[in-house]
Amino acid sequence: MTKTQNDIRRLFPEIDMDKFCILPLLENFYEGITVTDALGRVLFMNDEQARMDDIQSETVIGKKVTAIYQVDDGVSPTMQCLKTGNHVKGLACYYRTNLGKLVNSIHNIFPLYEGKKLIGSICFIQDFSLIEQKFDSVSQSEKLKIFQKSNKLPTGKSNKQLGNGTCFNFHDIIGESREFLESTEVAKLAAQSSSSVMLFGETGTGKELFAQSIHNHSSRRREKYVAVNCAAIPENLLEGILFGTSTGAFTGAVDKQGIFEKANGGTLFLDEINSMTVGLQAKLLRFLQDRKVRRVGSLEEVEIDCKLISSVNKNPHISIANKQLRPDLFYRLAVVFIQIPPLAERLDDLQMLIPHFLQKCNVQMGKKVNALSGEVMALFENYPWPGNVRELEHMIEGAMNLVKTHGTITKRHLSPHFHLHFKKGSEKLKGKSLSHKTSKSSERNTNGRINYYFPSTSSAMQDKETPNQVATLFKKRDEKEMSLIKDALEKTSGKPSASARLLGISPQLLNYKMKKYTINYKKYKP
C-alpha cells in the first residue's frame, strides 16, 4: 500500500482502500489532468485538458505525449519528469493545438511510484486565461520554457505571452518604409472600432502579427484572441470547428463550442479565408448579417459579439473573378482593407530587420554574431524574397547555426536553395557586392573584403567583435540621431508622441530608435 493510501486510511478509517477510486475526482477537477505510464503513453485525460487541447480524450488514450503535442523527448516536460524521476513545478509553457489555438499554461508534473519503481506520471495544467491575474508572477524569463518545435515565437522581452492568446503588439512590427508605416497606422485606427478588417499580404509578410497587434490595441485586448487557419483544416471538419456541433448531428458528435463561441467578446482571426469553400462562405455571410451562429445539428442560435479579422494571401479581386471568393462576403469582411507590402518592395527595412533577427538568434543560441559579409549583403539586397520576412528570419537562423560564437555570416553559411537563385545570374552579381547601399556600418577586414556590422542594442555586445571598426558615416548618423532624439525628449518633458511630432517621424519609428539606442524616455520626465 502506498504512502498516499496509508494517509487516506489514517484520515478516513471507514474507507475501504480496495474499493477507493480517485479517477472520478480527477475527471471533475478544475485543472487539466493527464496520467501517463512510465513510457509517456496517455492512460487518462480529463475533460478540462481535452477542452484546452481541442481534442476528444478517448482519441489520445495509448498515444505518447510527444506524438500528441509534436515535441521531442528532450523538450517534453512530462518525458523529463519520467526520465529524471523528479517533479516539475510551476513551469510556464505555451503551445498550439491542432486547431491552431495558442494555449498558455502552467504545468505541475509529478512522478508516480509503486514502492521504488517509477510507473508513470501525473500532469496538472492550468490555463493562463483562467489565471491571468497570476501571469506576471510566473512569466519571468528564467521560468518560461518553449517546448514545441513548430510555431516558435520570439523569446525577447517584448514578446512575452500576454495571457489572451497573443504575444505580439504594434511595437513588435519592424519597418520604416512609407507603405509599411501607412499600413501600420491604418491598422491602429481600425483597432478602435468593431468593424471587420481584412489583411492582404503574401505568405510571410506578418499577417498574424498585424492581427494580434490590432486585438491588443483595441478595447477587447483583455478578452480572448482566437485564430484559425482555414487552409489547414479539412473542408468536412471546418464547419463544425467554426460553428460548433450538437449531439446527434452525426455519428460521434457531441455538444461542443465552435470557434465563434470561444471568441465571443474578443477577436476572431480567420487566416486565408480565400481557401474556404463557397458554401461555407455563405454561412459565414449569414453570421456577418445577424451576428448569430447555429451549431451543426442544432436549431438554437447563439448571439456572438466579436471583432472579425480575416486575411487573404492572393489578390481578392482575382479570387472573386475565379469564383473562389464571394464578392458579397469580401465587401463585408473588407470594411477596412489593409495591404501589407512584401519584403521585396521594402528592402530598405533590411537594415532594421537583420539586426533584430541577429539579436533574437544570439539570445536563443548563446552567440554574439553581429556581422554579415559584404557579399551576403549584396545577395540579400538583390534577392526577391518570395517567402518575405519569414524567409529572411529562417535564412539568418539557418546561417547562425553554422557560424562560430564570434563569427561573421558569409556566403558559405547560407542555405543551398538560396544560391540556386543566383546560379544563372552569378556573372551579373560580380563586382556588385560593393555597389549596393552603404547604410550599414562597414569596414574592410584584413583580406580586403567588406563586412557589414549590426551592433546589438546591448552594450556588452557592441564593439567587442569589431575591434578595428572605424568611425563610419553610419556611426556618425547614429550619433546625430541619438542627439536629436534626446533633445526632442528634453523639450517635450519625455513625451514620446510629442517628440515624434517634433522630429517629424511616426511614434512607431521613434519607439524603434529609442530601443535601438537604449534611450529611456522616463529619464526626461520632470
Secondary structure, 3 states (H helix, E strand, C coil): CCHHHHHHHHHCCCCCCCCCCCHHHHHCCCCEEEEEECCCEEEEECHHHHHHHCCCHHHCCCCEHHHHHCCCCCCCHHHHHHHHCCCEEEEEEEEECCCCCEEEEEEEEEEEEECCEEEEEEEEEEEHHHCHHHHHHHCCCCCECCCCCCCCCCCCHHHCCCCCCCCCCHHHCCCCCHHHHHHHHHHHHHCCCCCCEEEECCCCCCHHHHHHHHHHCCCCCCCCEEEEECCCCCHHHHHHHHHCECCCCCCCCCCECCHHHHCCCCEEEEECHHHCCHHHHHHHHHHHHHCEEECECCCCEEECCCEEEEEECCCHHHHHHCCCCCHHHHHHHCCEEEECCCHHHCHHHHHHHHHHHHHHHHHHHCCCCCEEEHHHHHHHHCCCCCCHHHHHHHHHHHHHCCCCCCCCECHHHCCHHHHHHHHCCHHHHCCCCCCCCCCCEEEECCCCCEEEECCCCCHHHCCCCCCCCCCCHHHHHHHHHHHHHHHHHHHCCCCHHHHHHHHCCCHHHHHHHHHHCCCCHHHHCC
